[in-house]
């Protein structure tokens, strides 16, 4: 069966059909998938049941894997795989686990070298709800009013896990919080060279070189623009679906709108991307912010 890429209607997304995830991809297939990924930002592979190890092996073909910041969520046998589940070891609802990833963000934006891609594989899902939403940040940038674009383009921001609202701190081991990092507010994609909005509500703390109140107001305005429904598509999960999403040019958000007594379990891998600023430049920008 030959590989087929079928665009999903909407601002992003494509189905990849005819791929066996347990067989190493040919160079042509990998190129076709990477091209579709850069163009459509979210790829969906349906009806491909995978173990944690198989997801790990499949994901590695797209680059180096980046383990999760919270060690307790790593898969015990396959540490590059993160367990995303809404239940603790005893089968009780785990609110901290369930609320991870709820709110617009891109993965590992609090890391100096943030993620290129995330792959999420559905092992168990509730009978309704729990969709994952995605938003196309190229489109948010391309359609942005000039007045707003001029205020954010060329700016840098400080990022950390939980951002200015200190969200979702329960996932961190005590004392494990990494130092703040710097990324551009508007990022140029390393492969497509297109610009997109990289700051996100979940991880961005402040715009560097701007008084805090002004930074907060500008981030509010920017995020309100980016959260428009016309930039979005949502995945309605089926067991054995795998979604691979862009973290460099798309936002995503989970939701906890499903029956909480039902198990929701995923395997996740994260593929490392590239730094957005040189280390010396980052130190200089953090010093401006501290002054
Ligand atoms: Fe996420």
Boltz pocket constraint, residues with backbone or C-beta under 6 A from the ligand:
constraints:
  - pocket:
      binder: B
      contacts: [[A, 101], [A, 105], [A, 106], [A, 107], [A, 252]]
      max_distance: 6.0
